[in-house]
Amino acid sequence: MYLTEWDAAVRLLIAVILGGLIGFERERAAKPAGLRTYALVAEGAALFMICSLLIGNLVASTTGDIYDPSRIASTVVQGIGFLAAGVVFASGRQIRGLTTGAGLWVTAGIGLTVGAGFYIVAAVATILTLVLLHAVKWLEGRPPHGPRESSPDQEIDEP
């Protein structure tokens, strides 16, 4: 499949919107990583996937060789793991920022998915992420954006 620059621009825009939706929810919950962070993670991941696909198109058209676009995508997974690990802190028996780290990791996956052109999969992943971040709090019996009490044995998953 040949990818035009306009196709790439649309994919970047969609990635920013989907990442921004997750970031907006995180910002409303007063978390340190918010709209800009999540939108940038999705955009960056989509950009790496798009570059990988464009390089594949270029290699195929000039040399006839096959280029594996997953090679660049796999480095995004490693890089986002480093970024996500930077927001997770352990203190005694408490862990803070785990949900933020996981959210950034999933958002990078959404960006890669959009960059590859799988919009429906990315939209469903965004919806599922928002449900997990917001609606599951209701099932846990606590307000969606309120403070959470914890005991020393309980894991705190957000800073």
KOLNUMAR-78662 format. One record per residue: residue number from 1; residue in one letter; y, x, z of N, C-alpha, C, CB in turn. Coordinates in steps of 0.05 Angstrom, whole numbers. Last residue first. Glycine has a CB too. Layout:
SITE   seq   type     n.py     n.px     n.pz    ca.py    ca.px    ca.pz     c.py     c.px     c.pz    cb.py    cb.px    cb.pz
SITE   NUM      A        Y        X        Z        Y        X        Z        Y        X        Z        Y        X        Z
...
//
This chain:
SITE   seq   type     n.py     n.px     n.pz    ca.py    ca.px    ca.pz     c.py     c.px     c.pz    cb.py    cb.px    cb.pz
SITE   159      P      181        0      821      202       13      837      223       -7      846      215       36      822
SITE   158      E      118      -34      826      144      -31      814      163      -17      832      156      -59      807
SITE   157      D       71      -43      853       69      -33      826       96      -30      812       52      -51      810
SITE   156      I       43      -27      912       68      -37      901       69      -25      873       93      -28      918
SITE   155      E      -17      -45      944       -4      -29      923       21      -42      913      -24      -24      899
SITE   154      Q      -29      -48     1013      -23      -62      988       -9      -43      969       -7      -87      993
SITE   153      D      -33      -25     1062      -56      -23     1045      -51      -36     1018      -79      -37     1058
SITE   152      P       16      -36     1087       10       -8     1080      -14       -5     1062        5        8     1106
SITE   151      S       40      -95     1052       28      -82     1076       22      -53     1068        2      -97     1085
SITE   150      S       99     -124     1027       75     -109     1023       66      -97     1050       79      -86     1003
SITE   149      E      136     -174      993      129     -161     1017      103     -146     1012      126     -180     1041
SITE   148      R      182     -174      941      154     -176      948      148     -161      974      136     -167      925
SITE   147      P      237     -212      916      225     -189      929      197     -195      937      242     -180      953
SITE   146      G      235     -248      852      242     -244      880      229     -219      892      235     -268      897
SITE   145      H      222     -268      803      242     -246      805      251     -240      833      266     -253      788
SITE   144      P      180     -305      810      180     -287      787      200     -264      790      186     -302      763
SITE   143      P      153     -310      877      173     -317      857      174     -297      835      201     -320      871
SITE   142      R       81     -313      885      108     -302      892      128     -309      870      106     -271      896
SITE   141      G       28     -323      871       41     -337      893       67     -325      902       22     -339      915
SITE   140      E        2     -306      827       -1     -289      851       13     -302      875       11     -261      846
SITE   139      L       21     -341      790       -6     -344      798      -12     -327      824      -25     -335      776
SITE   138      W       72     -320      784       69     -347      794       41     -351      804       76     -368      772
SITE   137      K       60     -272      760       73     -272      787       70     -299      800      102     -264      785
SITE   136      V       45     -286      710       24     -279      729       35     -278      757       11     -252      721
SITE   135      A       93     -294      682       77     -317      691       56     -310      711       65     -331      667
SITE   134      H      111     -239      672      127     -260      685      109     -282      697      146     -273      665
SITE   133      L       75     -203      651       97     -193      667      110     -215      683      117     -179      650
SITE   132      L       40     -236      621       30     -219      642       52     -209      661       15     -195      631
SITE   131      V       77     -258      585       62     -275      603       51     -259      626       38     -289      587
SITE   130      L       94     -211      558      113     -227      574       99     -246      593      131     -243      555
SITE   129      T       45     -197      535       58     -179      554       78     -194      571       72     -156      539
SITE   128      L       36     -240      500       17     -235      522       29     -217      543       -9     -222      511
SITE   127      I       80     -233      466       78     -257      482       59     -253      505       67     -280      464
SITE   126      T       66     -183      444       91     -186      459       90     -210      477      115     -189      439
SITE   125      A       18     -195      418       18     -175      440       44     -177      457       16     -147      429
SITE   124      V       38     -230      380       19     -240      400       18     -221      424       -9     -244      388
SITE   123      A       69     -194      350       82     -217      363       64     -228      385       88     -239      342
SITE   122      A       30     -158      332       51     -149      349       65     -171      364       72     -133      333
SITE   121      V        0     -193      300      -13     -179      322        8     -170      342      -30     -155      312
SITE   120      I       39     -205      262       28     -227      279       14     -214      304        7     -243      263
SITE   119      Y       51     -155      237       71     -170      253       59     -191      271       90     -183      234
SITE   118      F       32     -100      219       16     -122      231       34     -139      249       -9     -111      245
SITE   117      G       56      -54      201       59      -79      185       43     -102      195       52      -74      157
SITE   116      A       60       -8      228       38       -9      209       38      -35      193       12       -7      224
SITE   115      G      103      -21      261      106        0      241       84        0      220      107       27      254
SITE   114      V       77      -57      294       98      -67      276      102      -46      253      124      -72      290
SITE   113      T       44      -20      321       32      -43      306       52      -54      286       23      -65      325
SITE   112      L       80       13      346       62       24      326       50        2      308       39       40      340
SITE   111      G      104      -26      380      120      -12      360      102        0      338      137        9      372
SITE   110      I       60      -37      412       72      -59      396       89      -46      374       90      -77      414
SITE   109      G       53       12      437       32        1      420       42      -21      402        9       -9      437
SITE   108      A      100       14      466       96       34      444       74       24      426       88       61      457
SITE   107      T       89      -28      501      111      -31      482      109      -10      460      138      -28      497
SITE   106      V       48       -5      531       42      -28      514       64      -32      493       39      -54      530
SITE   105      W       79       34      557       56       42      541       49       20      521       31       48      559
SITE   104      L      115        4      586      125       22      565      102       30      546      137       48      578
SITE   103      G       79      -23      620       96      -38      601      107      -20      579      119      -51      616
SITE   102      A       59       19      650       41        4      633       57      -11      612       23      -14      649
SITE   101      G      107       33      677       93       52      660       74       39      640       77       72      677
SITE   100      T      116      -15      705      136       -5      686      123       15      667      159        8      701
SITE    99      T       71      -17      737       75      -38      717       95      -29      696       83      -64      730
SITE    98      L       81       29      769       57       27      753       60        6      731       33       20      770
SITE    97      G      122       35      805      127       39      777      104       36      758      139       65      773
SITE    96      R       88       63      861      111       49      850      114       55      821      137       56      866
SITE    95      I       39       57      908       44       66      881       67       50      870       19       65      862
SITE    94      Q       21       77      974       36       59      956       40       73      929       63       51      968
SITE    93      R        1      111     1010      -18       92      998       -4       73      979      -32       76     1020
SITE    92      G       44      162      997       24      153     1015        4      135     1001       36      137     1039
SITE    91      S       70      148      939       79      156      965       60      145      986      109      146      970
SITE    90      A       77      159      870       59      153      892       71      164      918       30      165      887
SITE    89      F      108      132      813      110      149      837       90      140      858      139      149      848
SITE    88      V      121      130      745      102      123      766      104      143      789       73      122      754
SITE    87      V      153      149      706      164      127      721      145      118      743      170      103      703
SITE    86      G      124      189      680      149      196      693      161      173      710      169      205      673
SITE    85      A       85      163      652       78      177      677      102      184      693       61      202      671
SITE    84      A      113      148      607      105      127      626       97      140      653       81      111      615
SITE    83      L      119      198      582      143      183      590      135      162      611      155      168      565
SITE    82      F       65      211      573       82      229      588      106      214      599       90      253      571
SITE    81      G       51      168      540       37      172      565       52      190      584        9      184      560
SITE    80      I       81      178      496       89      155      513       74      156      540       83      128      499
SITE    79      G       53      222      476       81      225      484       90      202      503       99      225      461
SITE    78      Q        3      200      463        6      222      482       34      224      493       -3      249      469
SITE    77      V       19      162      424        5      154      448        6      175      470      -25      147      441
SITE    76      V       41      196      386       58      177      400       45      168      426       65      152      381
SITE    75      T       -4      221      367       15      237      383       35      219      397       30      257      365
SITE    74      S      -27      181      337      -40      190      361      -22      207      379      -66      206      354
SITE    73      A        8      177      294        7      155      313       -6      164      339       -8      131      302
SITE    72      I       -6      222      264       21      221      277       20      199      299       43      215      257
SITE    71      R      -58      206      250      -53      232      263      -26      232      277      -54      255      242
SITE    70      S      -61      160      221      -66      158      250      -61      185      265      -95      150      255
SITE    69      P      -55      170      167      -31      164      183      -36      162      213      -20      137      173
SITE    68      D      -83      219      130      -91      201      152      -66      195      169     -113      214      169
SITE    67      Y      -81      221       60      -68      230       85      -75      209      107      -37      232       82
SITE    66      I     -113      245        3     -111      223       23     -100      235       49     -139      209       27
SITE    65      D      -82      269      -57      -98      272      -33      -94      247      -15      -90      297      -18
SITE    64      G      -47      266      -99      -71      250     -101      -89      252      -77      -86      258     -126
SITE    63      T        2      290      -97      -22      308      -99      -48      292     -104      -25      323      -73
SITE    62      T       41      250     -100       46      276     -112       21      293     -115       66      291      -94
SITE    61      S       21      203      -77       33      201     -103       38      229     -116       60      187     -101
SITE    60      A        0      221      -27      -18      208      -47       -6      208      -75      -24      179      -38
SITE    59      V       46      240       -3       24      258       -8        6      247      -30        8      263       18
SITE    58      L       77      193        0       87      216      -14       64      235      -22      108      231        2
SITE    57      N       45      160       32       52      151        5       60      175      -12       75      130        6
SITE    56      G       45      191       79       20      185       65       24      177       37        4      163       80
SITE    55      I       98      188       92       87      214       85       61      210       70       82      231      111
SITE    54      L      100      133      104      116      144       82      105      171       73      145      146       90
SITE    53      L       66      132      149       58      117      125       74      127      101       64       87      129
SITE    52      S       96      164      184       69      171      177       59      158      152       50      164      200
SITE    51      C      142      134      188      143      161      176      116      170      168      155      181      196
SITE    50      I      120       89      214      132       86      187      133      113      174      160       74      189
SITE    49      M      105      112      263       85      101      246       95       98      217       76       73      257
SITE    48      F      156      128      282      135      148      277      113      138      259      123      158      304
SITE    47      L      180       78      285      191       98      267      170      120      261      216      111      280
SITE    46      A      151       53      325      150       42      297      160       63      277      168       16      295
SITE    45      A      166       85      368      138       84      360      135       73      331      122       66      379
SITE    44      G      221       74      369      211      101      364      182      102      355      214      118      390
SITE    43      E      222       19      380      234       29      355      223       57      349      264       30      358
SITE    42      A      197       18      430      185        4      407      195       14      381      190      -27      409
SITE    41      V      234       49      459      206       57      458      192       44      434      191       49      484
SITE    40      L      281       18      453      279       45      442      251       55      439      295       65      459
SITE    39      A      267      -28      481      273      -30      453      271       -3      439      302      -42      449
SITE    38      Y      260       -6      532      237      -18      518      242      -21      488      231      -46      530
SITE    37      T      312       13      543      289       30      544      266       19      528      280       35      573
SITE    36      R      345      -34      538      349      -10      520      324        8      520      373        6      530
SITE    35      L      323      -69      578      325      -76      550      327      -52      532      349      -94      546
SITE    34      G      296      -23      627      303      -50      618      305      -52      587      329      -58      629
SITE    33      A      274        7      682      271        9      653      276      -20      643      243       20      644
SITE    32      P      282      -12      735      298       10      725      296       13      694      289       35      738
SITE    31      K      288      -84      743      272      -60      742      288      -37      729      245      -65      726
SITE    30      A      307     -137      749      321     -115      762      303      -90      764      330     -123      790
SITE    29      A      287     -177      719      273     -172      743      284     -148      759      243     -168      738
SITE    28      R      318     -171      674      323     -194      691      309     -191      718      313     -220      677
SITE    27      E      293     -126      654      320     -123      664      327     -147      682      340     -122      640
SITE    26      R      244     -148      638      244     -127      658      272     -124      670      235     -100      646
SITE    25      E      262     -182      597      248     -193      621      249     -173      643      219     -201      613
SITE    24      F      283     -144      562      301     -165      574      288     -177      599      307     -187      553
SITE    23      G      238     -116      547      258     -103      563      277     -122      576      273      -84      546
SITE    22      I      214     -155      515      200     -146      539      220     -133      558      177     -127      532
SITE    21      L      253     -159      476      245     -183      491      231     -175      517      226     -200      474
SITE    20      G      255     -107      455      277     -117      470      271     -142      486      300     -123      451
SITE    19      G      207     -105      426      210      -88      450      233      -98      468      215      -59      441
SITE    18      L      222     -143      387      199     -148      404      200     -131      429      173     -143      389
SITE    17      I      268     -118      364      270     -145      375      247     -150      395      269     -166      353
SITE    16      V      248      -69      347      270      -70      367      271      -97      380      297      -62      354
SITE    15      A      210      -87      309      202      -72      333      223      -72      355      195      -42      325
SITE    14      I      244     -110      271      225     -127      286      215     -113      311      201     -134      267
SITE    13      L      272      -64      254      286      -86      266      267     -104      282      300     -103      245
SITE    12      L      230      -35      231      245      -24      254      259      -46      269      265       -3      244
SITE    11      R      215      -69      189      196      -63      210      210      -52      235      175      -43      200
SITE    10      V      261      -66      158      253      -92      170      234      -87      193      240     -111      149
SITE     9      A      258      -13      143      281      -22      158      274      -49      172      305      -25      141
SITE     8      A      211      -13      112      212        3      136      235       -6      154      216       33      129
SITE     7      D      227      -44       69      205      -53       86      206      -39      113      177      -48       72
SITE     6      W      266       -9       50      274      -35       60      252      -47       78      281      -54       37
SITE     5      E      235       33       32      253       38       54      263       12       66      276       55       45
SITE     4      T      167       10       20      194       16       11      211       22       36      206       -7       -6
SITE     3      L      102       31       15      122       22       34      149       30       24      116       33       62
SITE     2      Y       43       12      -18       68       27      -19       89       15       -1       78       28      -49
SITE     1      M      -24       17        0        0        0        0       25       18        0        0      -19       24
//
